[in-house]
């Protein structure tokens, strides 16, 4: 099985709620996925898991895996 390391650009933006709390939203434009978390570390871990799942799903379905 061939293994390849892929790097994806992730954009993280803070978002304020009406109650004053802040969440962080992470986007991976290349794969079209996003996620959120209460901290930057939390959202990075979450979006990395999402990227891994998206790439695995594309590979499993024999679809092209986009690269940045």
NORMONOR-V229014 format. One record per backbone hydrogen bond with DSSP energy under -1.0 kcal/mol. NH is the residue of the N-H (numbers start at 0). CO is the residue of the C=O. Records with the same first field share a line. If there is no record, write none. Layout:
BEGIN
NH: CO, CO
END
This chain:
BEGIN
10: 26
12: 24
14: 22
16: 20
19: 16
22: 14
23: 36
24: 12
25: 34
26: 10
27: 32
31: 27
32: 27
34: 25
36: 23
42: 38
43: 39
44: 40
45: 41
46: 42
47: 43
48: 44
49: 45
50: 46
51: 47
52: 48
53: 49
54: 50
55: 51
56: 52
57: 53
58: 54
59: 55
60: 56
61: 58
62: 57
END
